[in-house]
Every structure is written in C-alpha cells, then in structure tokens.
Amino acid sequence: MSFYWFSLFVAANALLLLILALNVSLVRRRFKISNGDGDQPELQRAIRAHANGVEYTPVFALLVLTLSLQLAADWLLAVLVIGFTLGRVMHGLGMIKPVKGLRFWGAVISYLWTAAAIIALCWNLLN
C-alpha cells in the first residue's frame, strides 16, 4: 500500500498553509496589529486566505487518505492531489493579491476536485 500521493498532498498543502500563516504575521507586523484585523483590508484578506485553506484542506486530506486506504489507482490520486493543490494555490494568491479571476477559478477548481474525490470514494464503496 502506497501513501506517496497522500504524503505529497500533506507536505505541499502544509507548506501552502505555512506560507499563508506567515503572510498573516508579516501583514500584522507591518500594520502593528496583534489582535483582530484593525479594519485593514489587506490584513482581512490575509486572514481569510489562511482560514479558507484551513477550512478546505483537511476534508480533502481525509478524502485522499481514504482513497489511499481503498487502494485507489495512483493516476487517480495524482490527478486529485495535483488538481486540488493548484486550485488552493490559485485561490490563496487570488485572495492576497486580487488578480481578476484567480480567486474565483481557484475556488472552482478546488470544488471540482473535491467533488471528483467524493465521487471516486462513493464509486469505490459501491464496487
């Protein structure tokens, strides 16, 4: 049983969450705000970018872990992990540096890959 794709997912997304958390700390330091958001839009975006990742990543990690335990095909795990992770990177960047469409498409990609993982999991359960 291989946990390569699950391990890669955890490492890549933990790194992404660490970068988003560090961004919150750097923005807090720049504005000298230790608690709350101080009504600073940049800090609000940084906090939400990190929080959004924390909200979505664990559920997808559980899906990938369960699929790994079900011995899902490596190609399927690879597509799910890479697709979701790219979506999360796009979403996080789009929240921090508002580039037209980046946040939107990052969210759409994250939702689609989450739906695909749910479908794959249900398919494996039924077969």
Z-matrix of the N, CA and C atoms (Angstrom, degrees):
N
C 1 1.458
C 2 1.534 1 108.15
N 3 1.307 2 116.09 1 127.90
C 4 1.457 3 121.23 2 -177.20
C 5 1.531 4 110.54 3 -107.10
N 6 1.301 5 114.84 4 133.94
C 7 1.461 6 120.25 5 175.36
C 8 1.528 7 110.48 6 -112.77
N 9 1.329 8 115.70 7 24.41
C 10 1.461 9 120.52 8 -178.11
C 11 1.523 10 111.63 9 -55.60
N 12 1.329 11 117.94 10 -52.77
C 13 1.462 12 120.52 11 -174.66
C 14 1.511 13 111.70 12 -69.75
N 15 1.320 14 116.80 13 -34.81
C 16 1.463 15 119.50 14 175.63
C 17 1.529 16 109.97 15 -65.46
N 18 1.327 17 116.19 16 -45.04
C 19 1.470 18 120.32 17 179.10
C 20 1.522 19 111.30 18 -61.74
N 21 1.327 20 116.51 19 -43.04
C 22 1.465 21 120.43 20 177.88
C 23 1.529 22 110.45 21 -62.46
N 24 1.327 23 116.15 22 -42.73
C 25 1.463 24 120.31 23 178.10
C 26 1.522 25 110.78 24 -58.23
N 27 1.329 26 116.22 25 -49.39
C 28 1.466 27 120.48 26 -178.37
C 29 1.523 28 110.47 27 -60.74
N 30 1.321 29 117.30 28 -46.13
C 31 1.468 30 120.40 29 -178.77
C 32 1.525 31 111.36 30 -62.56
N 33 1.335 32 117.41 31 -48.99
C 34 1.467 33 120.79 32 -176.91
C 35 1.515 34 111.89 33 -65.43
N 36 1.322 35 116.90 34 -42.96
C 37 1.463 36 119.14 35 -176.67
C 38 1.521 37 112.36 36 -78.23
N 39 1.339 38 117.61 37 -28.64
C 40 1.463 39 120.10 38 172.31
C 41 1.531 40 109.83 39 -65.18
N 42 1.331 41 116.19 40 -40.72
C 43 1.464 42 120.35 41 176.54
C 44 1.529 43 110.65 42 -62.36
N 45 1.323 44 116.80 43 -44.74
C 46 1.463 45 120.42 44 178.15
C 47 1.527 46 111.02 45 -59.76
N 48 1.339 47 117.54 46 -44.77
C 49 1.467 48 120.44 47 179.28
C 50 1.526 49 111.38 48 -65.52
N 51 1.328 50 116.80 49 -36.04
C 52 1.462 51 120.00 50 176.51
C 53 1.526 52 110.92 51 -63.95
N 54 1.320 53 117.23 52 -43.61
C 55 1.471 54 121.27 53 178.00
C 56 1.526 55 110.44 54 -61.98
N 57 1.327 56 117.06 55 -43.16
C 58 1.468 57 120.12 56 178.97
C 59 1.529 58 111.49 57 -65.62
N 60 1.333 59 116.86 58 -37.52
C 61 1.472 60 120.60 59 177.47
C 62 1.527 61 110.87 60 -67.40
N 63 1.325 62 116.59 61 -42.56
C 64 1.469 63 119.81 62 177.09
C 65 1.521 64 111.10 63 -61.96
N 66 1.319 65 116.40 64 -37.07
C 67 1.463 66 120.08 65 177.05
C 68 1.527 67 110.60 66 -60.72
N 69 1.328 68 116.97 67 -42.31
C 70 1.474 69 120.22 68 177.34
C 71 1.527 70 109.35 69 -58.95
N 72 1.326 71 117.08 70 -47.10
C 73 1.471 72 120.59 71 -179.27
C 74 1.525 73 112.00 72 -62.05
N 75 1.318 74 117.57 73 -42.03
C 76 1.462 75 120.59 74 179.73
C 77 1.524 76 111.73 75 -65.33
N 78 1.326 77 116.67 76 -41.10
C 79 1.468 78 119.71 77 178.90
C 80 1.533 79 109.58 78 -68.05
N 81 1.320 80 117.66 79 -40.66
C 82 1.476 81 120.56 80 176.10
C 83 1.526 82 110.74 81 -57.51
N 84 1.312 83 115.32 82 -44.98
C 85 1.472 84 120.07 83 -178.61
C 86 1.532 85 110.76 84 -64.16
N 87 1.347 86 115.80 85 -42.62
C 88 1.469 87 119.33 86 -179.10
C 89 1.529 88 111.60 87 -61.04
N 90 1.330 89 116.66 88 -40.18
C 91 1.462 90 120.89 89 -178.42
C 92 1.528 91 112.76 90 -93.34
N 93 1.336 92 117.21 91 -0.80
C 94 1.465 93 122.91 92 -179.26
C 95 1.538 94 111.07 93 56.04
N 96 1.331 95 115.56 94 49.65
C 97 1.462 96 122.48 95 179.51
C 98 1.526 97 107.05 96 -121.09
N 99 1.344 98 116.64 97 113.10
C 100 1.463 99 118.93 98 -178.46
C 101 1.527 100 112.47 99 -92.62
N 102 1.317 101 118.00 100 -27.26
C 103 1.464 102 121.78 101 179.95
C 104 1.522 103 110.22 102 -131.25
N 105 1.328 104 115.74 103 147.16
C 106 1.456 105 119.46 104 179.28
C 107 1.515 106 111.22 105 70.86
N 108 1.333 107 114.79 106 -161.57
C 109 1.469 108 118.80 107 -178.86
C 110 1.525 109 113.00 108 -117.75
N 111 1.339 110 117.57 109 -1.74
C 112 1.459 111 121.05 110 176.55
C 113 1.518 112 114.36 111 56.48
N 114 1.326 113 117.13 112 22.39
C 115 1.470 114 122.31 113 -177.16
C 116 1.535 115 112.39 114 57.27
N 117 1.333 116 116.10 115 27.83
C 118 1.466 117 121.24 116 177.54
C 119 1.533 118 108.75 117 -95.96
N 120 1.329 119 118.08 118 114.19
C 121 1.468 120 120.11 119 -178.76
C 122 1.532 121 114.15 120 -55.86
N 123 1.324 122 117.50 121 -37.52
C 124 1.466 123 120.00 122 -179.80
C 125 1.528 124 111.04 123 -64.80
N 126 1.331 125 116.37 124 -41.14
C 127 1.459 126 120.41 125 178.17
C 128 1.528 127 110.51 126 -69.58
N 129 1.310 128 117.46 127 -38.44
C 130 1.467 129 120.78 128 176.66
C 131 1.523 130 110.54 129 -59.24
N 132 1.332 131 116.73 130 -44.25
C 133 1.466 132 120.39 131 179.05
C 134 1.526 133 111.21 132 -64.66
N 135 1.331 134 116.65 133 -41.97
C 136 1.469 135 120.51 134 -179.70
C 137 1.529 136 110.63 135 -62.98
N 138 1.319 137 116.55 136 -44.48
C 139 1.467 138 120.77 137 179.85
C 140 1.523 139 110.45 138 -62.49
N 141 1.324 140 116.84 139 -46.01
C 142 1.467 141 120.14 140 -178.25
C 143 1.520 142 112.00 141 -69.20
N 144 1.327 143 118.06 142 -33.95
C 145 1.471 144 120.17 143 177.83
C 146 1.528 145 109.61 144 -62.16
N 147 1.335 146 116.43 145 -44.62
C 148 1.458 147 120.49 146 178.24
C 149 1.528 148 110.67 147 -66.86
N 150 1.312 149 116.94 148 -48.08
C 151 1.465 150 120.86 149 -177.77
C 152 1.523 151 111.76 150 -61.74
N 153 1.319 152 117.01 151 -39.43
C 154 1.453 153 120.26 152 179.99
C 155 1.527 154 110.29 153 -62.58
N 156 1.312 155 117.14 154 -42.09
C 157 1.456 156 120.40 155 176.69
C 158 1.521 157 111.81 156 -62.07
N 159 1.327 158 116.23 157 -41.83
C 160 1.467 159 120.99 158 178.54
C 161 1.530 160 110.81 159 -64.89
N 162 1.309 161 117.29 160 -31.18
C 163 1.465 162 121.44 161 -179.73
C 164 1.530 163 112.54 162 -73.70
N 165 1.310 164 118.02 163 -37.97
C 166 1.464 165 121.68 164 -172.92
C 167 1.528 166 114.63 165 -95.43
N 168 1.312 167 117.74 166 -33.16
C 169 1.459 168 121.29 167 -172.85
C 170 1.530 169 114.12 168 -64.75
N 171 1.327 170 120.00 169 -43.71
C 172 1.474 171 118.45 170 -178.10
C 173 1.528 172 114.27 171 -61.75
N 174 1.309 173 118.08 172 -38.13
C 175 1.467 174 120.58 173 179.39
C 176 1.526 175 109.90 174 -63.88
N 177 1.330 176 116.30 175 -44.06
C 178 1.463 177 118.85 176 178.99
C 179 1.521 178 110.31 177 -66.02
N 180 1.324 179 117.35 178 -36.86
C 181 1.470 180 120.32 179 177.59
C 182 1.528 181 110.41 180 -60.34
N 183 1.325 182 116.85 181 -41.12
C 184 1.464 183 119.65 182 177.82
C 185 1.528 184 111.56 183 -64.66
N 186 1.324 185 116.26 184 -38.50
C 187 1.467 186 119.54 185 176.77
C 188 1.530 187 111.02 186 -62.13
N 189 1.320 188 116.98 187 -46.08
C 190 1.466 189 120.93 188 -179.23
C 191 1.533 190 110.56 189 -66.36
N 192 1.322 191 116.83 190 -40.56
C 193 1.459 192 120.17 191 178.26
C 194 1.528 193 110.56 192 -62.11
N 195 1.326 194 116.48 193 -45.71
C 196 1.464 195 120.31 194 -179.73
C 197 1.526 196 110.76 195 -63.92
N 198 1.322 197 116.76 196 -43.30
C 199 1.464 198 119.41 197 176.71
C 200 1.527 199 111.37 198 -61.97
N 201 1.326 200 116.84 199 -37.56
C 202 1.467 201 120.45 200 177.10
C 203 1.524 202 110.57 201 -63.82
N 204 1.320 203 116.87 202 -42.12
C 205 1.468 204 121.01 203 178.71
C 206 1.532 205 111.54 204 -66.50
N 207 1.330 206 116.70 205 -28.21
C 208 1.463 207 121.57 206 176.68
C 209 1.531 208 111.95 207 -82.32
N 210 1.326 209 115.99 208 3.05
C 211 1.461 210 122.64 209 -179.30
C 212 1.526 211 112.45 210 61.05
N 213 1.327 212 116.18 211 42.45
C 214 1.464 213 121.33 212 175.29
C 215 1.521 214 109.35 213 -61.20
N 216 1.307 215 116.02 214 154.75
C 217 1.464 216 121.82 215 -179.04
C 218 1.530 217 110.86 216 -61.43
N 219 1.326 218 114.63 217 142.36
C 220 1.468 219 119.80 218 179.11
C 221 1.523 220 111.94 219 -58.40
N 222 1.339 221 117.86 220 -39.30
C 223 1.467 222 120.19 221 -178.71
C 224 1.526 223 109.79 222 -62.06
N 225 1.339 224 117.41 223 -38.70
C 226 1.463 225 120.83 224 179.61
C 227 1.523 226 110.63 225 -65.72
N 228 1.315 227 116.17 226 -47.36
C 229 1.464 228 120.25 227 179.15
C 230 1.528 229 110.78 228 -61.54
N 231 1.323 230 116.71 229 -40.72
C 232 1.466 231 120.72 230 179.59
C 233 1.520 232 111.17 231 -61.54
N 234 1.319 233 116.59 232 -47.39
C 235 1.467 234 120.91 233 -179.10
C 236 1.526 235 110.41 234 -62.54
N 237 1.325 236 116.78 235 -44.51
C 238 1.470 237 120.52 236 -179.29
C 239 1.530 238 111.43 237 -63.64
N 240 1.327 239 116.10 238 -48.61
C 241 1.468 240 120.77 239 -176.99
C 242 1.526 241 111.36 240 -64.29
N 243 1.315 242 117.02 241 -47.97
C 244 1.466 243 120.30 242 -178.08
C 245 1.526 244 110.40 243 -66.68
N 246 1.326 245 117.30 244 -44.63
C 247 1.458 246 120.62 245 -179.72
C 248 1.520 247 112.84 246 -61.53
N 249 1.330 248 116.92 247 -49.56
C 250 1.459 249 120.38 248 -179.47
C 251 1.524 250 111.01 249 -62.89
N 252 1.317 251 116.59 250 -44.35
C 253 1.467 252 120.40 251 -178.16
C 254 1.525 253 111.21 252 -62.85
N 255 1.321 254 117.75 253 -42.08
C 256 1.465 255 119.68 254 176.05
C 257 1.530 256 111.20 255 -62.02
N 258 1.321 257 116.28 256 -39.85
C 259 1.461 258 119.96 257 177.08
C 260 1.522 259 111.73 258 -61.51
N 261 1.329 260 116.67 259 -41.58
C 262 1.475 261 120.17 260 -179.57
C 263 1.531 262 111.03 261 -68.03
N 264 1.323 263 116.77 262 -37.76
C 265 1.477 264 119.81 263 177.52
C 266 1.526 265 109.26 264 -63.47
N 267 1.334 266 116.29 265 -46.80
C 268 1.473 267 120.37 266 179.28
C 269 1.526 268 110.67 267 -60.00
N 270 1.319 269 116.73 268 -44.89
C 271 1.462 270 120.55 269 -178.72
C 272 1.520 271 111.38 270 -63.06
N 273 1.335 272 116.24 271 -47.10
C 274 1.464 273 120.16 272 -179.75
C 275 1.519 274 112.33 273 -60.95
N 276 1.331 275 116.43 274 -45.89
C 277 1.469 276 120.40 275 177.87
C 278 1.530 277 110.98 276 -63.11
N 279 1.323 278 115.67 277 -40.96
C 280 1.458 279 120.20 278 -179.17
C 281 1.516 280 113.23 279 -65.46
N 282 1.327 281 116.98 280 -27.16
C 283 1.460 282 119.78 281 177.15
C 284 1.532 283 111.72 282 -79.83
N 285 1.319 284 115.36 283 -38.20
C 286 1.469 285 119.51 284 -177.50
C 287 1.525 286 111.31 285 -76.02
N 288 1.313 287 116.29 286 -47.05
C 289 1.463 288 122.41 287 178.99
C 290 1.522 289 107.27 288 -118.74
N 291 1.317 290 117.18 289 93.26
C 292 1.469 291 119.61 290 -174.77
C 293 1.535 292 113.30 291 -57.81
N 294 1.315 293 114.71 292 95.70
C 295 1.460 294 122.64 293 174.09
C 296 1.518 295 106.06 294 -103.84
N 297 1.315 296 116.47 295 127.52
C 298 1.452 297 120.69 296 -174.46
C 299 1.532 298 112.19 297 -50.39
N 300 1.323 299 115.89 298 121.15
C 301 1.447 300 122.68 299 174.62
C 302 1.518 301 115.75 300 86.92
N 303 1.333 302 118.93 301 -17.71
C 304 1.461 303 120.63 302 -174.96
C 305 1.528 304 111.53 303 -64.23
N 306 1.318 305 117.01 304 -47.87
C 307 1.463 306 120.73 305 178.59
C 308 1.525 307 110.40 306 -63.21
N 309 1.324 308 117.06 307 -45.53
C 310 1.461 309 121.42 308 -178.67
C 311 1.521 310 111.12 309 -59.07
N 312 1.339 311 116.67 310 -51.40
C 313 1.454 312 119.78 311 -177.32
C 314 1.527 313 111.64 312 -69.35
N 315 1.320 314 116.93 313 -31.76
C 316 1.463 315 119.56 314 174.43
C 317 1.520 316 111.37 315 -62.88
N 318 1.328 317 116.47 316 -41.45
C 319 1.466 318 120.34 317 177.37
C 320 1.522 319 110.93 318 -66.18
N 321 1.325 320 116.61 319 -45.07
C 322 1.473 321 120.27 320 179.92
C 323 1.524 322 110.44 321 -59.21
N 324 1.319 323 116.71 322 -46.04
C 325 1.463 324 120.46 323 -179.98
C 326 1.529 325 110.25 324 -62.65
N 327 1.320 326 117.43 325 -42.68
C 328 1.471 327 120.84 326 178.51
C 329 1.523 328 110.70 327 -60.82
N 330 1.329 329 116.92 328 -44.41
C 331 1.467 330 120.42 329 179.66
C 332 1.524 331 111.14 330 -63.96
N 333 1.333 332 116.59 331 -44.40
C 334 1.461 333 119.97 332 -177.93
C 335 1.523 334 111.80 333 -63.13
N 336 1.324 335 117.69 334 -43.48
C 337 1.459 336 119.89 335 -179.54
C 338 1.516 337 111.02 336 -71.04
N 339 1.331 338 117.47 337 -32.19
C 340 1.468 339 119.23 338 174.87
C 341 1.523 340 109.68 339 -65.51
N 342 1.333 341 117.00 340 -44.72
C 343 1.466 342 120.84 341 177.53
C 344 1.528 343 110.47 342 -60.76
N 345 1.327 344 117.23 343 -41.38
C 346 1.470 345 120.89 344 179.09
C 347 1.528 346 110.86 345 -62.87
N 348 1.319 347 117.16 346 -40.29
C 349 1.472 348 120.64 347 179.00
C 350 1.531 349 110.60 348 -66.63
N 351 1.321 350 116.96 349 -39.71
C 352 1.467 351 120.59 350 177.21
C 353 1.527 352 110.24 351 -62.99
N 354 1.325 353 116.22 352 -44.54
C 355 1.472 354 120.63 353 178.83
C 356 1.529 355 110.20 354 -62.21
N 357 1.324 356 117.30 355 -44.23
C 358 1.468 357 120.71 356 179.08
C 359 1.522 358 110.95 357 -61.78
N 360 1.312 359 116.40 358 -41.85
C 361 1.452 360 120.69 359 179.27
C 362 1.539 361 110.56 360 -63.33
N 363 1.315 362 117.07 361 -46.85
C 364 1.470 363 121.36 362 178.56
C 365 1.529 364 110.94 363 -63.33
N 366 1.331 365 117.11 364 -40.36
C 367 1.462 366 121.84 365 177.68
C 368 1.525 367 110.22 366 -58.69
N 369 1.336 368 115.47 367 -46.09
C 370 1.477 369 119.74 368 179.70
C 371 1.523 370 111.23 369 -64.08
N 372 1.316 371 116.81 370 -35.74
C 373 1.468 372 120.11 371 179.83
C 374 1.531 373 111.64 372 -68.40
N 375 1.319 374 116.26 373 -34.15
C 376 1.458 375 120.77 374 -177.34
C 377 1.523 376 113.86 375 -83.99
N 378 1.327 377 116.83 376 -15.09
C 379 1.476 378 119.90 377 -177.70
C 380 1.509 379 112.15 378 -111.33
